[in-house]
Amino acid sequence: MKKQIFAMSMLAVAGFAGNSQAVDGVFEISQACVSFGCVPGDSGGFPVTITESGSYRLTSNLNTTSANTTLLQVNADDVSIDLNGFSLTGPAVCSGSTVSCTNTGSGEGIDASNDDNIIIRNGTIRGMGDAGIRISNNAIVEDVVINSNGGPGLSGGSFTSGGVFRRLSVSTNGGQGVGAAFGSHYLMDSVVINNGDFGVFAIFCGNVLMVGNDNGNSCVAIAPNQCPTAADCD
């Protein structure tokens, strides 16, 4: 009887520790599986590392008390991440009309800075030591609240292009609200308020409300990037 109970316990642990995949083909990520590895290719601990193309969905909040810890690291193209209404949170706190942040570091909410065709939607990223989200080419980010991160809210790297960002609330981050460098991304139907650098930098924008950003409340035009009309950025 004891052997049977032990065997059943080991099976339960193995099932809990193993990579999870939902019946509908979406890989699930939660705080509970972080220690063991949540998805194929993830060895356990933060960051949860995504190494395969496909669909991923949070089933709980993810949080860290370390400002130098990244929560989700994407190492594959063609990845869709549904935050599913949950939050990625860290210890950074940003405040003030001229934004000042404490508990900053190198940790990021989602680092997909070397991967193309990434989709991120439907959740909150708050209090990371550095950037809320970093993306590369052809990203879609929508319906996300990004606030009180030590670095930029949403950042595209040098010469990245093709991103579409919509219905974002980006506020009180230590760096730029939404920014890129010489790339061509498009931000629309969003609010960018009280960030510690430019509100929006080097990105096309339309129907974007900007207030209280420390280095300006209009899209900064870096050729070939510009706002279609001044009204789109004011």
Stockholm file with secondary structure:
# STOCKHOLM 1.0

chainA/1-234         MKKQIFAMSMLAVAGFAGNSQAVDGVFEISQACVSFGCVPGDSGGFPVTITESGSYRLTSNLNTTSANTTLLQVNADDVSIDLNGFSLTGPAVCSGSTVSCTNTGSGEGIDASNDDNIIIRNGTIRGMGDAGIRISNNAIVEDVVINSNGGPGLSGGSFTSGGVFRRLSVSTNGGQGVGAAFGSHYLMDSVVINNGDFGVFAIFCGNVLMVGNDNGNSCVAIAPNQCPTAADCD
#=GR chainA/1-234 SS CHHHHHHHHHHHHHHHHSCCCCTTSCEEECGGGTTTCSSTTCCSSSSEEECSSEEEEESSCEECSCTTCCSEEECSSSEEEECTTCEEECSCEEETTTTEEESCCSCCSEECTTCSSEEEEEEEEECCSSCSEEECTTCEEEEEEEESCSSCSEEEEETCEEEEEESCEEESCSSCSEEEESCEEEEEEEEEESCSSCSEESCEEEEEEEECCTTCSSCBCCTTCCCSSGGGTC
#=GC SS_cons         CHHHHHHHHHHHHHHHHSCCCCTTSCEEECGGGTTTCSSTTCCSSSSEEECSSEEEEESSCEECSCTTCCSEEECSSSEEEECTTCEEECSCEEETTTTEEESCCSCCSEECTTCSSEEEEEEEEECCSSCSEEECTTCEEEEEEEESCSSCSEEEEETCEEEEEESCEEESCSSCSEEEESCEEEEEEEEEESCSSCSEESCEEEEEEEECCTTCSSCBCCTTCCCSSGGGTC
//
